[in-house]
Every structure is written in C-alpha cells, then in structure tokens.
C-alpha cells in the first residue's frame, strides 16, 4: 500500500487554493520564469530545416520545357504547361482534393528512397487522344467544357463515374505520356543527379496509391495544362518528403551555384554597401629605379639617384595600382588629378 502520510488533506488543499485566489500566496516564484516552451511532436516530420523547394522549382522549370517538346514529338499536341510552386503538404490533405477516376501512376526514382507518384487528369488524356487521331484537342465526345460559374475550358472533377476504367487505347496514350514524362524528368534532374525512373503500377483511385502515410509530408508540384482546343487539365508530381531530405545539402548548394543575375547584382550591392565605410591607404608612385644590389648596399646619405619621370604617376590603393594620375598643385597643397584607371598587369 502506498504511503499517504505526506499527502495534503482536503482542508490543507482548500486553504492553499484560497491563498492563491486572494493573493496571500505568491505564485510567480521559481526558476526560468521567462522561458518559453515550443511544442514539438516527435511523431511528425519537421520541414523547417529540410528541403529547399526553390531547388525543386528549378528542376520543374527545365522539366516543363522538355515535357512540352516531348508531347509535341510523339502526340502531335503542344499544350501550354504552367507549373505551380512546389508545396510541402501532408499526403492525406493532398488526397482530399482528388476525385476518381484519375491516371494515378506509382513510380520509383532511383536513387531516391521510397516511391513517388504521377497523377494525370483524364481531360489531358482525352485531349491528347483527340489530337493524336487528327482532332482539335477538344477531348472526347460528351465531355463538358464548362460548369456553372466557371471559365471556359474547365471541366468538373466528377464528370466521369468514379469506377470508370480507361480503355486500352486511352491506357496506351497514358503510357506514352508517362514515357515522355520519364525522359523529361530524367534530363531535368541530370545537372544535379543522375536518376533512373521505373513505373511500378497504375490506379484510377488515388486512395489506393499509398506512397506515404496520411500524416507524412510530401512535396507536390501541379503542372496546369491547356490544350489547343481550350481543355484544361493537370499533371501532379509528388515526392515523399523523406526521399528528398537526404539530398537537402546537394539541393541547397545547387541553388546557391545557379543563382540568377538578379541575385548576383543584389549580392554585389550589399557587399559594396558593407565595405563602403572601410578606410584604405592611397599612395602615389612617382617612378621606379632599377639598380644592382651591390651598388644599393653602398648607398649613403647624400647620394643622388637619377631616373626618368614618367608622364603619369601611379596611384596605389591597398598596395595595388588603381589609377594613373597627374601630379600638381591645388592652392598651397600638392595634389593629384586622376586621368584613367589602371590594373596590376599594366604596372
């Protein structure tokens, strides 16, 4: 039996609570009173110090150009493709916005860990099929182009029955799109990492393509497409967050190496501003004399050295030649006038 001799009685607890309420007992005593606690869930992933999505967007930009040209070559269609910003979301939240049927493809991107996913909306499949057989790319007969209040070219997400399977011809078009997708993504990753893509399986219901748990983080990019016939669709590329996290240093370094001219200009401006108050020593070199060391050793006070004065003197900044100057007078003081810039090679 537990020892209860050290526990407070009900009367003592009531007296303690009453003292706290009326302020006779101080409650703001102790250690680390100003410490703030940050909640951390050990069961969930943290993306604050993980993958830089800017590097993924650079890969996506290369991919879009290659993917569009690839579709033109094999399907005779050239849709407009606009990539959205790469987002880090929970896999369950991503699945909530999807409605079957979709061309859901589970893929492996070696050497990345785990499985990734490529989701193709049926409208893109039907538009590509129509173009392939000489149509205008307006999609299959009976496909609605507009829903109430929407813009032209948009189709409702549930215009097909959720159990509707793709026909063999449609499946062949999906396979061609996947092949172009693989080739384009492989070339887009090539400057950073050599990857090998493998198709694992296909589904029409995204709930069956479990590449991660519902609470796991994924990196999703949606490529919005619009065919010549005005039909809009999308292709989603989903990486498990855990598969890219081991490459975060490689991705971050690549972004730094591939900085745009705009970022370089900003960096130079910030550097110029930071060193603007630095003090440097300026020296004016009127001329130079070349002589033997044996004669230099014998020089003494009063000896004369003769040399030909150059037309312009050299101004040194920090010991390095910077300008060619004209030496003269400005009022009662000796002064120099800068004539032109120079470099160490001209000294």
N, C-alpha and C positions, 0 to 999 in steps of 0.2 A: 504493500500500500504506500502511496506517495505521501511524503511528509508535507503537511499543510500548516505547520506551526509558523512559517514565515510569511504566509499569505495575509493580506489585509482583510479585515472584517467588513461587513456591509456598512456599518456605521463609519468606519475609517474612510472607506471609498466615497461615501456620501459627503463627509466633511472635506475631503480632498477636492471633489468636484465643485463644492460650494465655494471653496477658497479660490479656485481657478476662475470661477464665474465672477466673483466680486473683486478680483484683482489683488487680494491679500497674498496670494501665492504667485510668484513670478514664473512665467513660462518661457521667457526668451533668454534662458541661460543655457550654457553648454559650449561645445566646441564646433568650429566650422559652421557658424550660423549663416554665413553669406554664400555657402556652397550651393550651386545649382545642380540638380540631377538631370541628366539627359537619358531618356528612355531608350533602351536598346533591346530589340527582340533577337535572341540568339537563334531562333528558328527560322528567321527570314534573312534574305540576302540584302546586302547594303550596296547601293550603286553610287554612293557619294565619292568614293575613291577608286572607282573601277574604270570601265571602258569609256574612252572619249568618243562620243558619237560623231564628232567632226571628221574623224578619220574614216568612219563608215560612209559618211556622206560623200567624201572624196572618191571612194570606191564606187558608190552609186552613180556619180556623175559620169565616170568612164563607162560604167555598165550600160547606162541609158543610150549613149551614142552607139555602142556596139550592138545592143539588142535591137534597136530600131533598124540598123542596116541589115542585121541578120534576118529579121522578119521580111524585109523588102526582097531579099535574095530568094528565100525559099517559099514564101506565101504570097508574094506579089502584093503585099499590103504594107503601107508605111504610116502607121498610126502616130499621132502625137503622144508623147510619153512625158509626163511630168512627175518627177519623184517628190514625195513629201519628205519632211525632215525625219530622220531616224529617231524613233521613240523607244524609251525603256518603259515597258508596261508589264503587268502581271499577265501570265498566259491565260488565266481564267477571264480577265477583263477583255482580252483580245477576242476570245471565242464568243463572248456575249453578242458582239456586233455582227457575227457571221450567220448567214442563213443558207441552209442546204437548198438545192444542190450546188456544189462548187467542185472544181477540179483541184482537189487537195492532194499534193504530192509530198511524201516524206522523202527526204534526201539526206545523204551523208556528204559532208565537205571535209575530206581528209587534208591535213592532219588535225582539224578541229575535233574536239570531243563531242560525243552525242550526235543527235540528229537535228536537222533543220527542216524547214517547211516552205514550200512554194504553193501559194493559193491563187488560182486563176478563176476569175468570174466568167460564167457561161457566155455573157454578151461578147466578150473578146473572142471566144472560141467560135461562136456563130458568125461574127463579123469576118474573122479570118477565113472561115469556111466559105462564106459567100464570095469573098474576094478571090479565093483560090480557084473557084469554078467560074470566074468571069463576071461576078455580080458587082454591085456598087459598094458592098461592105455594109449594107443596111441591116444585116442579120437574117435570121430565119423568118419565114412567113409566120405572121401572127404574133411576133414579138412586139410588145407595146413600146412606144418610143417616149411616152410621156405619162406621168401620173399627176393627179390633181395638185396644182400649185407648183410643180417642179418645172425646171427648164427643159427645153427641147433636147432630145438626145439622151436623157436619163431614163432608166428603166427601174421598175420596182424590184426590190430584193427578193420578193416571194412570188414572182410571176410564173415560176415553174413549180410543179409539185415537188415537195422535198424528197420524194423517193424516186424521182425521175432519173434514170440512168443515161449515160452518154452512149450514143450509137457507135458501132465500130468505126465509121467514118469520122465522127467527132473525136473519138479516142485517138485516132491517127493524127488529127490536127493538134490535139493536146500534146502528143508525143513529139511532134515537130517543134512546137513552141518550147517544150522542155529542153530539147536538144540545142536550140538556139540560145535559150536561157543559160544552159550549162556552159556553152562555148563563150558567151559574152561575159559571164561572171568569172570564168577562169582567167580570161585575158584582163579583166578589170582588177583582179587580185594580183596578177603577175608581177607588177613593180614592187609589191610588198612581200608576197609569199606565194610560192608555187602550191596550188591546191588542185585536188583531184575530186571530181564530183561523181556521185553514184546515186541512181534512182532506186529507192527502196520499195515503195509501194504507193498506191493511189486509193483515194476515198472520195465519196461525194458529200459526206458529212464530216465537218471539221472536228466534231466531238470525238471521232474515232482515231484521229491522228494525234496521239498523245506524245508529243516530243518533250513535254515537261509537265510537272505538276501544276495545278491551278494557281498556287501561290508562288511559283517560281517566276523569276524575271526573264523576259525575252526582249530582244532588240528587233523592232519591226519597222520595215520601210514599205510604204504603199506607193506603187507606180501607177498613177492615174493614166488611162489610155483613152484616146478618142479617135475613132476610125474616120476615113474619108466620108463615110455616109452619116457621120454625126453620132454614132453609137458610142456611148461611154462605158468603160469597164475599169477593172483594176487587176493588178498582179501584186501579191504581197510576198515579201521575202522575210522570213522570221528566223533569227538565230537564237538559240538558247544563250542567255547571258553568261552562263558558266562556261560555254565553249569559247567565247572571245576573251574572257577575263585573263587567261594565261598569256594572251598576246597584248595586254594593255600597254606595256612598255614599248613594244615594237610599233604599235599603232600610234602612240603618243610621239615617239621620235620621228615617225614618218610625217606627221602633221607639221612638226617643227621644221623638218628639212624641206617640205614642199610649201612653205609659206608664200603667200601671194606678194606681188609687188607693193600692194597697198600696205600690208603688214610690215614689209621691209622699210617702207618710207616712214611709217609711224615709229618704227624702232629707231631709225636714224634721227628723227626729230626728237624723240625722248632722250636719246644719248647726247645730242647736241645741247639740249636744254640742261641736262645733268652736269655737263662739263663746262657750261658757259661761264661759271664764276671761278674756274681754275686759273691760277697765276702761272705764267710761263716767262722764261728769260729770253730776251731778244739780244742778239749780238750782231755787230756789223763787221764783216771781214773785209778789210781794205785791200789785201793782197797776200800772196804766199811767196816764200823764198825756198828754193831747193839748194842744199849745200852738203858737202861731205861731213860726216860725223867727226872726223879728225880735226877739221877746222872749227867746227862748232864747239868742240871741247876747249879750244884755245881762246875763245871769245872772252873779252874782259870789258869792264866798264869804259865807255867812251868809244868803242869800236863802232864803225858805220857799216850798215848792210844796205846794199843798193838793189832795188827791184823796180820793175816796170809796173806802174799803177794801171790797173785795168780801167776800161771806160766806165763800168758799173761795179759797185761793190755788192757783196752778197750778204743778205740778212739771214742769220741763223735763228731758228726758233726751236728751243729744246735741243740744240746741237745739230739740227738738221737744216739744210738750205731750204728756204721758203720763197724768198723774193730777191730780185735784183733791184738795187736802189741807187739813187743819185745822192751823193753826199754834198751838203752845202750848209748855208746859214739861214736861220729864221730869226731875225732880230739879233739879239746878243747870244743866241744859243746855236750850237751845232745841231743840224737836223738832217734827216734823210727823206727822200721822196721815192715812193715805191713806183717802179717803172713796169715791172712784169713779174709774174710768178715763175718759179723755177722748180726743180726737182733734184733729188740726190744724184741722178745719173748725169746731170749737166755740170756738176761741181768739178 
